[in-house]
């Protein structure tokens, strides 16, 4: 793998970390996003990703997409905890932007999922819905956890025989059929940028206002009406996260980026 591709992993991670502060989705959500992304990687990206993955992943990017959640309470990685979310000023429903490369790849793959979970760009006052106590059917929870885990868990049990692979295949069919006309707009960044988290964050806070926070006041019970109307939003965000992760990795690892001056590129990476 050329030095330039490695630098772009670090640079793309850096762009995501410019969002001040991006825990998003549960383990199932992150697995789904990375599994979807695997199906859209170019040959160059597949080869580069497999070279960077730890042996424990068995060549499977989806196997490591919850890694940054698993290590964030370790003393060595405690600094990374605040990178999983961004809080916006209360009731402002828009967002404005105010080296270990294996680890960089795993962080990037995880954070691309995080920024697509609407309440990871939620309001400061309620910590992205974490302080809004609700009931999910009969179970006490908080709104953030509902969007991280419980909508997906309920969907798995209700529609997908508790099988995540069946859910992923259903989302992939929607990408191929129902959302096929939107894929190019999902994949592209303006100004030929390699990665573009700002519009993803803008989408998330808009969806948080329109769907996550709506009718979810403290103490309320969220049942079928909330579940069935929000599930399509969750599934589409998983699809967008997967397609965009693949597109980002494809841009990072395109053979056109290969350069020879590795020393200069290393200095560039350190500067980033």
N, C-alpha and C positions, 0 to 999 in steps of 0.2 A: 504493500500500500504506500503510495507517495505521500510526502510530507504535507502537501497542500490539502489532501482530503482530511488528514488528521486535524489540521488547523481549523477546517470548516466545522468539524464536530465541536471543537471548543468555542469557535465564534458563534455558532448557532445556539449552543447552550448559553453563551453570554447574552445573546439577544433576549432569550426567554427570561434570564435572570434580571434583565433591565426592568421588567415589570416588578415594581417594588414589593416584594414579599409574595410569587405564585405558589392540607391533605385533600386530594381530589379523588373522586370515585373510589369504590372499594376494590378489592383484589380482582373481582370478576370484571368490573368495568375496565380496568387497566389491561387485563388479559385480552379482553375483546378488542380494544382499540389496537393493540399491537398485533394481534392475530389478523385483523382486517388489513393493517398496514403491510404485513408480510406478502399479501397477495398482490400488492401494487408496486413492489420494489423492482427496479431494473436489475439486470445481471451484475452490473458494476456495484450497485448498492448491496445486493445479496452477498457478494463476495467480500466486500469491505466489512459489512456488519458481522458476518460469520468469523472474520479474522479478529474482530474486537471482542466478541462475546466470550465470557469465561467458559471453561470446559463444562461446568455444572449446568449450563444452559442447553447443552446438546444441540447447538446450532439453532435454537428457537428463541427469537427475540421476545416473544410473549412470555417466556419463562422468567424473564428478569424485569418485567415492567412494573412490578411492585417493590423492587429492591430498595428504592429510595424511601418508601414508607417503612420498610422493615428495619432500616439502619438509622433512621433519623433521631432516635432516642439514645443511640450509642454516643458516648462522650466524644468520640472522634468526629462524629457527623452531626453533633447537636446544632452547629451553625446552619445546617441546611433546613432545619425545621420550618423556618419562616418563609422558605422559598416556595412552599406548596400552595400558597393562596395569595390573593390581593384583596384588601378591603377598600371599598369606595365610600366617599362621604354619603351619609344617610340621605336616601331619597333622590340621589342624583343618578338617573338611569342611563348614564353614558360613561364611557371610559376614555381618558386621554393620558398619554404617556407623560407624565410630569417627571503535573498534569497527567492526571491519569485518564487516558482517552477511552478506555473501557468503561470507567465510571462516568465519563462525560456522556457516552452513548446511552447509558442506562438512565442517567438523570434526564437527558433530553427526551427520551422515549416516554418517561413517566410524566414530565412536566407538560409535554404536548397534550397528554390526556387531562391533566389537572386544569389547564386553562379553558378546556371545553366543558367543564362542570359549572353550570351557571352560578352556584353559590360559592365557588372559589373566587368569584369576583363580586361577592355580596357586600352588604353595607357594613361599615365600621362598627356602628352602634350595637349590632347584634352578632358581631363576629361571624359574618357570613351565614347567619341562621343558626349558629351553634347555641345561642342563648334563647332561642324561640322554642319553648317546650311544647310539644304537641303529642297527640296520640296517632299512631299509624294503625288504623283499625283499633284493636284493643291494646296495642303495645305502646307504652310510654317511650318517647324518643325525643329528638330535636330535629328541626327542619333540615339542618345540614346533613345529618345522618340519613334522613329520608332520601335525599338526593344522592348521597354517596353510595348507599347500599340498598335501602329498603324497597325502592321502586324496582330495581333490578331483581332483587330477591323475590319479590312478589310476582314479577313477570315470569321468572324462571319456574316458579311453582304453578302458576295459573295457566300459562300458555306453552311452556317449553319442556314439560316433563322433568323439571329440575336439572336440565342438561344444558350447560353453557354453550357447548358446541352447536346445539340445535338453534339456540338464540343467535349465535354469530352467523350461521348460515342464512337465517332469515334476514338479518340485517344486510348481509352480502347480496341477497337477492333483491332487496330494496335498492341497494346502490346500483345494481345492474339494470333494474327495471324502473322503479318509481322515481329515483333521483338521478337517472343517467344524464339528464340535461343540465344538472347543476354541478357535475363533477369537475369540469374544467374551471369553474369559478372557485370551487373549494381549493383546488390544487394551486392556483396561481397566486403569486405575490406581486403587488404593484412595484413598479420601478425595477423589475428583475431582481428583487431582494431574494436572498437565499432562504430567509425565514421571516415571518411577519406576524408576531404574536399580538400586536395591538388590535387589529380587527377581530381576532378571535376573542380577546377580552371584551371588546365592545359588544360583540354578539352575546356573550355570556351575561353581562349585566343587564342587557335589554331583556333577555329571556328570564332572568331572575325576577325582574320587575313584572313582566307580563304573566309569568306562570308559577315560579317558585314561591314568591311572597304572597301572591294573590290568594285570598281566602284561606290563608294559613296563619291566623293570629294566634298569639300565645294561649294555650289551653284548648285549642280547637281539636276536633277529631277529623283526621283526613281518611276518607274511605274510598269507595268505588269511583265516585265522581272525580275526585282529585287524581286518583291512580290512573284511571283510564284516559283522562285528558292530558296527563303529563307524560305517560309512557312514550308516546310518539316523539316527544321532545327529547327525552333521554336517548332513545334509540338513534335518532338522527344525529345527536351530538357525538355518540360513540362512533357512528359512521364517519362524520366529518373529522373527528380526531384521528381515526385510522388512515383515511385518505390523505390528510395533511401531513401526518407523520411520514408516510411513505414518500410523498412529494418532496418533503424537506430532505430526507435522507438521499433521495435520488439526485437532488440538486447538489448536496454536499459531495456525493461520491461520483459525480459525472466525470468521465475520463477527460473532458475538456479542461478540467481544473488542474490537471497534473503539471507541476513545475519542477525544476531541478534544483533550485537554490534552497536546500533544506535548512541551512543555517539561518538564512534570512527569514524563512517561514517560522522557524522555532522562535526567533526573536519576536516576530509578529504575534505568535500565540501567547508568549509570556506577557506582551504588552496588553493584549486583550484581557 
